Amino acid sequence: MKRLLASLALALAVVSPAFADAQTRLDAILQKGVIRVGSTGDYKPFTYLDREKGGFSGMDIDLATELGKALGVKVEFVPTSWSNLMADFEADKFDVAMGGISVTLDRQKKAFFSAPYLREGKTPITKCENVGKFQTIADIDKPGVKAVVNPGGTNERFARANLKQAEIVVFPDNTKIFEEVAGGRADLMMTDASETRYQQKLHPGVLCAVHPDQPFDFAEKAYLLPRDVALKEFVDAWLHIARQNGTYEGLVKKWLE
């Protein structure tokens, strides 16, 4: 037993300095003085990139700014897309991704997520006169119905998993996709309930969210992080404090209500 304990002590003496010298992603961000935030810029109210003026805005953009303040570093926003999100993440183009990102097991295989900050679910948005026609998946999944989706994200995945008879129309520009429904070129879009509420506000009397309080499925939004425990612990602590001190609720009222 004494020999075993001596061997373990020797092993710890050898290994511990290596752990002590290992730099975490959090250390690197603090040392560099910059946190790189990846965001798609096409998902109001969470993230929007004005490509003419070159600036990001949205609820998660404001929260990213608050995170930068908490870290004491500058925030550098890095444009990405839903179809390239994980590829850009694996290529280390950013330190954290923010902007209405849903927690999925496929993403979890390659990354950490922060604590969730919003409960969600997919629900339809359609022209107001058609709300009664699209209450259920069965109502939607019929020949002749056109459901528009943006490529590469959870909206397209949900539509393809649930629609076998309805036509799925892929529209590449998520900033203009709701005009396809408003203009009658698509019957509906199934997306996160928060987005349907927001688009309903932008198109009063034209587009209506269909039972956003009772979505078809369950999902949560969180921030996508590298597998760095120190960074995740910091982001979770910051988010918890932001939810307790009124910062988060203030931004919810600004962007979601």
PyRosetta script that sets phi, psi and omega in degrees:
from pyrosetta import init, pose_from_sequence

init()
pose = pose_from_sequence("MKRLLASLALALAVVSPAFADAQTRLDAILQKGVIRVGSTGDYKPFTYLDREKGGFSGMDIDLATELGKALGVKVEFVPTSWSNLMADFEADKFDVAMGGISVTLDRQKKAFFSAPYLREGKTPITKCENVGKFQTIADIDKPGVKAVVNPGGTNERFARANLKQAEIVVFPDNTKIFEEVAGGRADLMMTDASETRYQQKLHPGVLCAVHPDQPFDFAEKAYLLPRDVALKEFVDAWLHIARQNGTYEGLVKKWLE")
pose.set_psi(1, -44.0)
pose.set_omega(1, 179.8)
pose.set_phi(2, -61.4)
pose.set_psi(2, -36.9)
pose.set_omega(2, 179.9)
pose.set_phi(3, -66.9)
pose.set_psi(3, -39.1)
pose.set_omega(3, 179.1)
pose.set_phi(4, -64.2)
pose.set_psi(4, -45.4)
pose.set_omega(4, 179.4)
pose.set_phi(5, -63.2)
pose.set_psi(5, -37.4)
pose.set_omega(5, 178.8)
pose.set_phi(6, -65.5)
pose.set_psi(6, -39.3)
pose.set_omega(6, 179.2)
pose.set_phi(7, -65.2)
pose.set_psi(7, -41.8)
pose.set_omega(7, 179.1)
pose.set_phi(8, -64.9)
pose.set_psi(8, -41.6)
pose.set_omega(8, 178.8)
pose.set_phi(9, -61.9)
pose.set_psi(9, -40.2)
pose.set_omega(9, 179.0)
pose.set_phi(10, -65.5)
pose.set_psi(10, -41.6)
pose.set_omega(10, 179.2)
pose.set_phi(11, -62.6)
pose.set_psi(11, -43.2)
pose.set_omega(11, 179.4)
pose.set_phi(12, -65.3)
pose.set_psi(12, -36.8)
pose.set_omega(12, 179.5)
pose.set_phi(13, -64.0)
pose.set_psi(13, -33.6)
pose.set_omega(13, 179.9)
pose.set_phi(14, -78.2)
pose.set_psi(14, -42.1)
pose.set_omega(14, -173.3)
pose.set_phi(15, -80.2)
pose.set_psi(15, -38.6)
pose.set_omega(15, -173.1)
pose.set_phi(16, -54.6)
pose.set_psi(16, -44.3)
pose.set_omega(16, 178.5)
pose.set_phi(17, -58.6)
pose.set_psi(17, -34.5)
pose.set_omega(17, 179.2)
pose.set_phi(18, -63.6)
pose.set_psi(18, -43.4)
pose.set_omega(18, 177.7)
pose.set_phi(19, -64.7)
pose.set_psi(19, -40.1)
pose.set_omega(19, -177.8)
pose.set_phi(20, -64.3)
pose.set_psi(20, -34.6)
pose.set_omega(20, -176.7)
pose.set_phi(21, -85.6)
pose.set_psi(21, -14.2)
pose.set_omega(21, -177.1)
pose.set_phi(22, -67.6)
pose.set_psi(22, 127.8)
pose.set_omega(22, -179.6)
pose.set_phi(23, -90.4)
pose.set_psi(23, 129.2)
pose.set_omega(23, 177.4)
pose.set_phi(24, -83.6)
pose.set_psi(24, 167.3)
pose.set_omega(24, 175.1)
pose.set_phi(25, -62.9)
pose.set_psi(25, -36.8)
pose.set_omega(25, 176.8)
pose.set_phi(26, -59.9)
pose.set_psi(26, -45.3)
pose.set_omega(26, 177.7)
pose.set_phi(27, -57.7)
pose.set_psi(27, -44.0)
pose.set_omega(27, -177.1)
pose.set_phi(28, -64.4)
pose.set_psi(28, -40.0)
pose.set_omega(28, 178.6)
pose.set_phi(29, -63.7)
pose.set_psi(29, -45.4)
pose.set_omega(29, -179.6)
pose.set_phi(30, -65.6)
pose.set_psi(30, -38.8)
pose.set_omega(30, -179.6)
pose.set_phi(31, -68.6)
pose.set_psi(31, -40.1)
pose.set_omega(31, -179.1)
pose.set_phi(32, -76.6)
pose.set_psi(32, -28.5)
pose.set_omega(32, -179.0)
pose.set_phi(33, 80.4)
pose.set_psi(33, 17.8)
pose.set_omega(33, -178.2)
pose.set_phi(34, -144.3)
pose.set_psi(34, 137.0)
pose.set_omega(34, 168.5)
pose.set_phi(35, -114.7)
pose.set_psi(35, 127.3)
pose.set_omega(35, -179.9)
pose.set_phi(36, -91.5)
pose.set_psi(36, 122.4)
pose.set_omega(36, -177.3)
pose.set_phi(37, -112.9)
pose.set_psi(37, 114.2)
pose.set_omega(37, 176.4)
pose.set_phi(38, -81.6)
pose.set_psi(38, 137.7)
pose.set_omega(38, -179.9)
pose.set_phi(39, -154.6)
pose.set_psi(39, 142.8)
pose.set_omega(39, -175.3)
pose.set_phi(40, -76.3)
pose.set_psi(40, -27.1)
pose.set_omega(40, 178.0)
pose.set_phi(41, 69.5)
pose.set_psi(41, 18.1)
pose.set_omega(41, -177.4)
pose.set_phi(42, -135.2)
pose.set_psi(42, 23.1)
pose.set_omega(42, -173.3)
pose.set_phi(43, -133.8)
pose.set_psi(43, 77.8)
pose.set_omega(43, 174.7)
pose.set_phi(44, -67.3)
pose.set_psi(44, 143.7)
pose.set_omega(44, 6.4)
pose.set_phi(45, -92.7)
pose.set_psi(45, 11.0)
pose.set_omega(45, -174.1)
pose.set_phi(46, -84.9)
pose.set_psi(46, -41.1)
pose.set_omega(46, -178.1)
pose.set_phi(47, -153.9)
pose.set_psi(47, 134.4)
pose.set_omega(47, 177.1)
pose.set_phi(48, -146.8)
pose.set_psi(48, 131.7)
pose.set_omega(48, 178.6)
pose.set_phi(49, -108.9)
pose.set_psi(49, 116.7)
pose.set_omega(49, 173.3)
pose.set_phi(50, -81.0)
pose.set_psi(50, 100.4)
pose.set_omega(50, -172.3)
pose.set_phi(51, -70.2)
pose.set_psi(51, -22.7)
pose.set_omega(51, 177.2)
pose.set_phi(52, -75.6)
pose.set_psi(52, -44.6)
pose.set_omega(52, -179.1)
pose.set_phi(53, -91.2)
pose.set_psi(53, -18.5)
pose.set_omega(53, 175.0)
pose.set_phi(54, 81.5)
pose.set_psi(54, 18.2)
pose.set_omega(54, -178.4)
pose.set_phi(55, -116.7)
pose.set_psi(55, 147.8)
pose.set_omega(55, 175.7)
pose.set_phi(56, -92.3)
pose.set_psi(56, 150.1)
pose.set_omega(56, 172.3)
pose.set_phi(57, -148.3)
pose.set_psi(57, 164.1)
pose.set_omega(57, 178.7)
pose.set_phi(58, 135.5)
pose.set_psi(58, 170.3)
pose.set_omega(58, -177.5)
pose.set_phi(59, -61.8)
pose.set_psi(59, -46.1)
pose.set_omega(59, -178.6)
pose.set_phi(60, -75.1)
pose.set_psi(60, -22.5)
pose.set_omega(60, 174.0)
pose.set_phi(61, -68.9)
pose.set_psi(61, -43.3)
pose.set_omega(61, 175.6)
pose.set_phi(62, -61.9)
pose.set_psi(62, -40.4)
pose.set_omega(62, 179.0)
pose.set_phi(63, -68.4)
pose.set_psi(63, -34.9)
pose.set_omega(63, 175.5)
pose.set_phi(64, -62.7)
pose.set_psi(64, -38.8)
pose.set_omega(64, 177.0)
pose.set_phi(65, -63.3)
pose.set_psi(65, -40.4)
pose.set_omega(65, 177.0)
pose.set_phi(66, -65.6)
pose.set_psi(66, -37.2)
pose.set_omega(66, 176.9)
pose.set_phi(67, -63.4)
pose.set_psi(67, -42.2)
pose.set_omega(67, 177.8)
pose.set_phi(68, -60.1)
pose.set_psi(68, -41.4)
pose.set_omega(68, 177.9)
pose.set_phi(69, -62.3)
pose.set_psi(69, -41.8)
pose.set_omega(69, -179.5)
pose.set_phi(70, -64.5)
pose.set_psi(70, -34.8)
pose.set_omega(70, 178.4)
pose.set_phi(71, -80.0)
pose.set_psi(71, -21.7)
pose.set_omega(71, -175.1)
pose.set_phi(72, 76.7)
pose.set_psi(72, 31.6)
pose.set_omega(72, -178.6)
pose.set_phi(73, -131.0)
pose.set_psi(73, 165.2)
pose.set_omega(73, 174.2)
pose.set_phi(74, -76.9)
pose.set_psi(74, 153.5)
pose.set_omega(74, 177.3)
pose.set_phi(75, -108.0)
pose.set_psi(75, 125.7)
pose.set_omega(75, 176.4)
pose.set_phi(76, -112.9)
pose.set_psi(76, 116.0)
pose.set_omega(76, -179.2)
pose.set_phi(77, -87.1)
pose.set_psi(77, 132.8)
pose.set_omega(77, -177.2)
pose.set_phi(78, -118.3)
pose.set_psi(78, 115.2)
pose.set_omega(78, 178.9)
pose.set_phi(79, -64.8)
pose.set_psi(79, 139.0)
pose.set_omega(79, 173.0)
pose.set_phi(80, -141.1)
pose.set_psi(80, -169.4)
pose.set_omega(80, 178.2)
pose.set_phi(81, -142.7)
pose.set_psi(81, 163.2)
pose.set_omega(81, -179.2)
pose.set_phi(82, -63.4)
pose.set_psi(82, -39.8)
pose.set_omega(82, -178.2)
pose.set_phi(83, -71.8)
pose.set_psi(83, -24.3)
pose.set_omega(83, -178.8)
pose.set_phi(84, -107.9)
pose.set_psi(84, 4.6)
pose.set_omega(84, -173.2)
pose.set_phi(85, -53.7)
pose.set_psi(85, -53.5)
pose.set_omega(85, -175.3)
pose.set_phi(86, -73.1)
pose.set_psi(86, -33.6)
pose.set_omega(86, 177.0)
pose.set_phi(87, -65.0)
pose.set_psi(87, -42.4)
pose.set_omega(87, 177.5)
pose.set_phi(88, -66.7)
pose.set_psi(88, -37.0)
pose.set_omega(88, 177.2)
pose.set_phi(89, -61.7)
pose.set_psi(89, -48.3)
pose.set_omega(89, -179.0)
pose.set_phi(90, -67.4)
pose.set_psi(90, -25.1)
pose.set_omega(90, 177.7)
pose.set_phi(91, -83.4)
pose.set_psi(91, 3.6)
pose.set_omega(91, 177.1)
pose.set_phi(92, 60.5)
pose.set_psi(92, 43.2)
pose.set_omega(92, 177.6)
pose.set_phi(93, -83.3)
pose.set_psi(93, -13.9)
pose.set_omega(93, 177.3)
pose.set_phi(94, -152.5)
pose.set_psi(94, 163.7)
pose.set_omega(94, -178.8)
pose.set_phi(95, -90.4)
pose.set_psi(95, -29.4)
pose.set_omega(95, 179.8)
pose.set_phi(96, -150.3)
pose.set_psi(96, 146.8)
pose.set_omega(96, 175.1)
pose.set_phi(97, -112.0)
pose.set_psi(97, 132.2)
pose.set_omega(97, -177.5)
pose.set_phi(98, -138.0)
pose.set_psi(98, 142.7)
pose.set_omega(98, 178.7)
pose.set_phi(99, 139.8)
pose.set_psi(99, 59.0)
pose.set_omega(99, 176.6)
pose.set_phi(100, 69.3)
pose.set_psi(100, 35.3)
pose.set_omega(100, -176.3)
pose.set_phi(101, -84.5)
pose.set_psi(101, 126.5)
pose.set_omega(101, 179.4)
pose.set_phi(102, -84.3)
pose.set_psi(102, 143.4)
pose.set_omega(102, 175.4)
pose.set_phi(103, -74.5)
pose.set_psi(103, 123.1)
pose.set_omega(103, 174.9)
pose.set_phi(104, -132.3)
pose.set_psi(104, 154.2)
pose.set_omega(104, -179.8)
pose.set_phi(105, -69.0)
pose.set_psi(105, -32.3)
pose.set_omega(105, 177.2)
pose.set_phi(106, -62.4)
pose.set_psi(106, -43.4)
pose.set_omega(106, 177.4)
pose.set_phi(107, -68.4)
pose.set_psi(107, -36.2)
pose.set_omega(107, -179.1)
pose.set_phi(108, -64.7)
pose.set_psi(108, -24.6)
pose.set_omega(108, 178.1)
pose.set_phi(109, -63.7)
pose.set_psi(109, -25.2)
pose.set_omega(109, -174.1)
pose.set_phi(110, -115.5)
pose.set_psi(110, -6.9)
pose.set_omega(110, -171.0)
pose.set_phi(111, -150.2)
pose.set_psi(111, 169.6)
pose.set_omega(111, 166.5)
pose.set_phi(112, -95.2)
pose.set_psi(112, 158.0)
pose.set_omega(112, 167.9)
pose.set_phi(113, -119.0)
pose.set_psi(113, 149.3)
pose.set_omega(113, 171.0)
pose.set_phi(114, -69.8)
pose.set_psi(114, 174.6)
pose.set_omega(114, 168.7)
pose.set_phi(115, -57.7)
pose.set_psi(115, 140.2)
pose.set_omega(115, -179.9)
pose.set_phi(116, -65.9)
pose.set_psi(116, 146.3)
pose.set_omega(116, -179.7)
pose.set_phi(117, -118.1)
pose.set_psi(117, -5.8)
pose.set_omega(117, -179.6)
pose.set_phi(118, -154.1)
pose.set_psi(118, 130.5)
pose.set_omega(118, 174.8)
pose.set_phi(119, -87.8)
pose.set_psi(119, 136.7)
pose.set_omega(119, -172.2)
pose.set_phi(120, -137.2)
pose.set_psi(120, -172.5)
pose.set_omega(120, 175.5)
pose.set_phi(121, 173.4)
pose.set_psi(121, 154.5)
pose.set_omega(121, -179.8)
pose.set_phi(122, -80.2)
pose.set_psi(122, 136.6)
pose.set_omega(122, 177.4)
pose.set_phi(123, -150.4)
pose.set_psi(123, 158.0)
pose.set_omega(123, -177.1)
pose.set_phi(124, -81.7)
pose.set_psi(124, 156.1)
pose.set_omega(124, 164.1)
pose.set_phi(125, -130.1)
pose.set_psi(125, 135.3)
pose.set_omega(125, -174.2)
pose.set_phi(126, -149.0)
pose.set_psi(126, 177.4)
pose.set_omega(126, 173.9)
pose.set_phi(127, -64.8)
pose.set_psi(127, 144.1)
pose.set_omega(127, -170.7)
pose.set_phi(128, -57.2)
pose.set_psi(128, -34.5)
pose.set_omega(128, -178.6)
pose.set_phi(129, -72.0)
pose.set_psi(129, -10.5)
pose.set_omega(129, -177.1)
pose.set_phi(130, -105.7)
pose.set_psi(130, 5.0)
pose.set_omega(130, -176.8)
pose.set_phi(131, -54.6)
pose.set_psi(131, -43.3)
pose.set_omega(131, -178.4)
pose.set_phi(132, -66.6)
pose.set_psi(132, -19.7)
pose.set_omega(132, -176.9)
pose.set_phi(133, -83.1)
pose.set_psi(133, -19.3)
pose.set_omega(133, -171.2)
pose.set_phi(134, -127.3)
pose.set_psi(134, 55.0)
pose.set_omega(134, -178.1)
pose.set_phi(135, -83.7)
pose.set_psi(135, -29.6)
pose.set_omega(135, -175.2)
pose.set_phi(136, -129.2)
pose.set_psi(136, 167.0)
pose.set_omega(136, 174.2)
pose.set_phi(137, -60.6)
pose.set_psi(137, -39.2)
pose.set_omega(137, 179.4)
pose.set_phi(138, -63.1)
pose.set_psi(138, -36.8)
pose.set_omega(138, 176.4)
pose.set_phi(139, -62.6)
pose.set_psi(139, -36.7)
pose.set_omega(139, -175.2)
pose.set_phi(140, -82.2)
pose.set_psi(140, -39.5)
pose.set_omega(140, -173.6)
pose.set_phi(141, -81.7)
pose.set_psi(141, 71.0)
pose.set_omega(141, 179.4)
pose.set_phi(142, -134.6)
pose.set_psi(142, 149.2)
pose.set_omega(142, 176.4)
pose.set_phi(143, -57.5)
pose.set_psi(143, 139.6)
pose.set_omega(143, 179.1)
pose.set_phi(144, 95.2)
pose.set_psi(144, -15.2)
pose.set_omega(144, 178.3)
pose.set_phi(145, -87.0)
pose.set_psi(145, 132.3)
pose.set_omega(145, 178.4)
pose.set_phi(146, -108.9)
pose.set_psi(146, 117.9)
pose.set_omega(146, 177.1)
pose.set_phi(147, -109.2)
pose.set_psi(147, 120.5)
pose.set_omega(147, -178.1)
pose.set_phi(148, -91.8)
pose.set_psi(148, 143.8)
pose.set_omega(148, 179.7)
pose.set_phi(149, -137.9)
pose.set_psi(149, 152.1)
pose.set_omega(149, 169.1)
pose.set_phi(150, -90.4)
pose.set_psi(150, 144.9)
pose.set_omega(150, -172.5)
pose.set_phi(151, -77.8)
pose.set_psi(151, 145.6)
pose.set_omega(151, 165.7)
pose.set_phi(152, 88.7)
pose.set_psi(152, -2.1)
pose.set_omega(152, -177.6)
pose.set_phi(153, -118.0)
pose.set_psi(153, -165.5)
pose.set_omega(153, -177.1)
pose.set_phi(154, -72.0)
pose.set_psi(154, -23.1)
pose.set_omega(154, 177.2)
pose.set_phi(155, -64.6)
pose.set_psi(155, -47.7)
pose.set_omega(155, 179.1)
pose.set_phi(156, -64.6)
pose.set_psi(156, -41.0)
pose.set_omega(156, -179.7)
pose.set_phi(157, -61.7)
pose.set_psi(157, -42.9)
pose.set_omega(157, 179.7)
pose.set_phi(158, -64.7)
pose.set_psi(158, -43.8)
pose.set_omega(158, -179.0)
pose.set_phi(159, -62.8)
pose.set_psi(159, -44.8)
pose.set_omega(159, -177.3)
pose.set_phi(160, -70.0)
pose.set_psi(160, -27.8)
pose.set_omega(160, 178.1)
pose.set_phi(161, -75.8)
pose.set_psi(161, -24.2)
pose.set_omega(161, -171.6)
pose.set_phi(162, -115.2)
pose.set_psi(162, -17.5)
pose.set_omega(162, -177.4)
pose.set_phi(163, -109.2)
pose.set_psi(163, 118.6)
pose.set_omega(163, -179.1)
pose.set_phi(164, -114.5)
pose.set_psi(164, -22.6)
pose.set_omega(164, -178.9)
pose.set_phi(165, -111.9)
pose.set_psi(165, -35.0)
pose.set_omega(165, 178.5)
pose.set_phi(166, -67.8)
pose.set_psi(166, 155.3)
pose.set_omega(166, 178.6)
pose.set_phi(167, -86.3)
pose.set_psi(167, 128.8)
pose.set_omega(167, 176.3)
pose.set_phi(168, -98.5)
pose.set_psi(168, 119.3)
pose.set_omega(168, -178.1)
pose.set_phi(169, -107.9)
pose.set_psi(169, 118.2)
pose.set_omega(169, 179.8)
pose.set_phi(170, -88.3)
pose.set_psi(170, 123.2)
pose.set_omega(170, 179.2)
pose.set_phi(171, -118.3)
pose.set_psi(171, 123.0)
pose.set_omega(171, -167.4)
pose.set_phi(172, -75.5)
pose.set_psi(172, -22.2)
pose.set_omega(172, -174.0)
pose.set_phi(173, -103.8)
pose.set_psi(173, 102.8)
pose.set_omega(173, -176.3)
pose.set_phi(174, -70.2)
pose.set_psi(174, -16.1)
pose.set_omega(174, 178.1)
pose.set_phi(175, -77.9)
pose.set_psi(175, -17.5)
pose.set_omega(175, -177.6)
pose.set_phi(176, -120.4)
pose.set_psi(176, 4.5)
pose.set_omega(176, -171.2)
pose.set_phi(177, -64.6)
pose.set_psi(177, -31.8)
pose.set_omega(177, -177.4)
pose.set_phi(178, -72.9)
pose.set_psi(178, -17.9)
pose.set_omega(178, 174.4)
pose.set_phi(179, -68.8)
pose.set_psi(179, -24.3)
pose.set_omega(179, 176.1)
pose.set_phi(180, -65.0)
pose.set_psi(180, -37.6)
pose.set_omega(180, 178.0)
pose.set_phi(181, -76.1)
pose.set_psi(181, -46.4)
pose.set_omega(181, -179.2)
pose.set_phi(182, -61.1)
pose.set_psi(182, -34.1)
pose.set_omega(182, -179.0)
pose.set_phi(183, -86.4)
pose.set_psi(183, 0.2)
pose.set_omega(183, 177.3)
pose.set_phi(184, 81.1)
pose.set_psi(184, 7.9)
pose.set_omega(184, 179.3)
pose.set_phi(185, -82.4)
pose.set_psi(185, -14.8)
pose.set_omega(185, 171.8)
pose.set_phi(186, -138.9)
pose.set_psi(186, 152.4)
pose.set_omega(186, -178.1)
pose.set_phi(187, -81.8)
pose.set_psi(187, -32.2)
pose.set_omega(187, -175.7)
pose.set_phi(188, -167.8)
pose.set_psi(188, 169.0)
pose.set_omega(188, 169.4)
pose.set_phi(189, -134.4)
pose.set_psi(189, 138.8)
pose.set_omega(189, 173.8)
pose.set_phi(190, -103.8)
pose.set_psi(190, 119.9)
pose.set_omega(190, -177.5)
pose.set_phi(191, -148.9)
pose.set_psi(191, -173.9)
pose.set_omega(191, -177.5)
pose.set_phi(192, -66.4)
pose.set_psi(192, 142.7)
pose.set_omega(192, -175.6)
pose.set_phi(193, -55.9)
pose.set_psi(193, -38.9)
pose.set_omega(193, -179.5)
pose.set_phi(194, -62.6)
pose.set_psi(194, -36.9)
pose.set_omega(194, 179.4)
pose.set_phi(195, -70.8)
pose.set_psi(195, -36.6)
pose.set_omega(195, 178.4)
pose.set_phi(196, -64.9)
pose.set_psi(196, -38.2)
pose.set_omega(196, 177.4)
pose.set_phi(197, -64.2)
pose.set_psi(197, -42.5)
pose.set_omega(197, -178.6)
pose.set_phi(198, -65.9)
pose.set_psi(198, -44.7)
pose.set_omega(198, -179.8)
pose.set_phi(199, -68.6)
pose.set_psi(199, -29.8)
pose.set_omega(199, 174.1)
pose.set_phi(200, -62.5)
pose.set_psi(200, -39.2)
pose.set_omega(200, 177.3)
pose.set_phi(201, -66.4)
pose.set_psi(201, -35.6)
pose.set_omega(201, -179.4)
pose.set_phi(202, -76.0)
pose.set_psi(202, -22.1)
pose.set_omega(202, -178.1)
pose.set_phi(203, -126.8)
pose.set_psi(203, 61.1)
pose.set_omega(203, -175.5)
pose.set_phi(204, -61.5)
pose.set_psi(204, 131.0)
pose.set_omega(204, 179.1)
pose.set_phi(205, 78.7)
pose.set_psi(205, -5.6)
pose.set_omega(205, -179.3)
pose.set_phi(206, -110.1)
pose.set_psi(206, -55.5)
pose.set_omega(206, 179.1)
pose.set_phi(207, -109.7)
pose.set_psi(207, 138.7)
pose.set_omega(207, 179.6)
pose.set_phi(208, -130.2)
pose.set_psi(208, 134.7)
pose.set_omega(208, 172.9)
pose.set_phi(209, -71.4)
pose.set_psi(209, 138.2)
pose.set_omega(209, -179.8)
pose.set_phi(210, -99.6)
pose.set_psi(210, 117.3)
pose.set_omega(210, -177.1)
pose.set_phi(211, 31.5)
pose.set_psi(211, 61.5)
pose.set_omega(211, 179.7)
pose.set_phi(212, -63.8)
pose.set_psi(212, -19.3)
pose.set_omega(212, 177.7)
pose.set_phi(213, -81.8)
pose.set_psi(213, -9.5)
pose.set_omega(213, 178.4)
pose.set_phi(214, -133.2)
pose.set_psi(214, 69.0)
pose.set_omega(214, -177.5)
pose.set_phi(215, -67.1)
pose.set_psi(215, 167.1)
pose.set_omega(215, -177.3)
pose.set_phi(216, -70.7)
pose.set_psi(216, -27.2)
pose.set_omega(216, -176.2)
pose.set_phi(217, -143.2)
pose.set_psi(217, -175.7)
pose.set_omega(217, -179.6)
pose.set_phi(218, -114.0)
pose.set_psi(218, 135.8)
pose.set_omega(218, 174.8)
pose.set_phi(219, -154.2)
pose.set_psi(219, 163.4)
pose.set_omega(219, 175.6)
pose.set_phi(220, -135.7)
pose.set_psi(220, 150.9)
pose.set_omega(220, 176.1)
pose.set_phi(221, -103.8)
pose.set_psi(221, 143.7)
pose.set_omega(221, -179.5)
pose.set_phi(222, -156.0)
pose.set_psi(222, 179.7)
pose.set_omega(222, 179.8)
pose.set_phi(223, -102.6)
pose.set_psi(223, 135.4)
pose.set_omega(223, -177.2)
pose.set_phi(224, -84.2)
pose.set_psi(224, 126.6)
pose.set_omega(224, -173.3)
pose.set_phi(225, -130.3)
pose.set_psi(225, 153.4)
pose.set_omega(225, 171.7)
pose.set_phi(226, -68.2)
pose.set_psi(226, 167.2)
pose.set_omega(226, -179.4)
pose.set_phi(227, -79.0)
pose.set_psi(227, 65.8)
pose.set_omega(227, 179.7)
pose.set_phi(228, -124.4)
pose.set_psi(228, 109.5)
pose.set_omega(228, -174.2)
pose.set_phi(229, -62.7)
pose.set_psi(229, -39.7)
pose.set_omega(229, -177.5)
pose.set_phi(230, -62.8)
pose.set_psi(230, -43.4)
pose.set_omega(230, 179.5)
pose.set_phi(231, -67.5)
pose.set_psi(231, -42.3)
pose.set_omega(231, 178.6)
pose.set_phi(232, -61.6)
pose.set_psi(232, -44.0)
pose.set_omega(232, 180.0)
pose.set_phi(233, -61.6)
pose.set_psi(233, -39.2)
pose.set_omega(233, 179.1)
pose.set_phi(234, -66.8)
pose.set_psi(234, -47.5)
pose.set_omega(234, -178.7)
pose.set_phi(235, -61.4)
pose.set_psi(235, -42.0)
pose.set_omega(235, 178.9)
pose.set_phi(236, -63.6)
pose.set_psi(236, -41.9)
pose.set_omega(236, 179.2)
pose.set_phi(237, -65.2)
pose.set_psi(237, -44.4)
pose.set_omega(237, 177.7)
pose.set_phi(238, -60.7)
pose.set_psi(238, -43.9)
pose.set_omega(238, -178.7)
pose.set_phi(239, -65.2)
pose.set_psi(239, -39.9)
pose.set_omega(239, 178.3)
pose.set_phi(240, -61.6)
pose.set_psi(240, -45.5)
pose.set_omega(240, 179.5)
pose.set_phi(241, -65.2)
pose.set_psi(241, -41.2)
pose.set_omega(241, 179.7)
pose.set_phi(242, -61.9)
pose.set_psi(242, -32.5)
pose.set_omega(242, 179.3)
pose.set_phi(243, -77.8)
pose.set_psi(243, -22.2)
pose.set_omega(243, -178.7)
pose.set_phi(244, -92.4)
pose.set_psi(244, -27.5)
pose.set_omega(244, -174.5)
pose.set_phi(245, -97.3)
pose.set_psi(245, 5.2)
pose.set_omega(245, 175.8)
pose.set_phi(246, 96.4)
pose.set_psi(246, -10.5)
pose.set_omega(246, -179.5)
pose.set_phi(247, -61.2)
pose.set_psi(247, -48.4)
pose.set_omega(247, -178.2)
pose.set_phi(248, -65.6)
pose.set_psi(248, -46.5)
pose.set_omega(248, -178.1)
pose.set_phi(249, -63.0)
pose.set_psi(249, -35.7)
pose.set_omega(249, 177.0)
pose.set_phi(250, -61.9)
pose.set_psi(250, -38.5)
pose.set_omega(250, 179.6)
pose.set_phi(251, -76.3)
pose.set_psi(251, -31.0)
pose.set_omega(251, 173.5)
pose.set_phi(252, -60.8)
pose.set_psi(252, -45.3)
pose.set_omega(252, -180.0)
pose.set_phi(253, -65.5)
pose.set_psi(253, -36.9)
pose.set_omega(253, -179.6)
pose.set_phi(254, -67.5)
pose.set_psi(254, -41.2)
pose.set_omega(254, -170.0)
pose.set_phi(255, -108.8)
pose.set_psi(255, -28.1)
pose.set_omega(255, -172.1)
pose.set_phi(256, -107.7)
pose.set_psi(256, -16.5)
pose.set_omega(256, -175.2)
pose.set_phi(257, -110.1)
pose.dump_pdb("model.pdb")
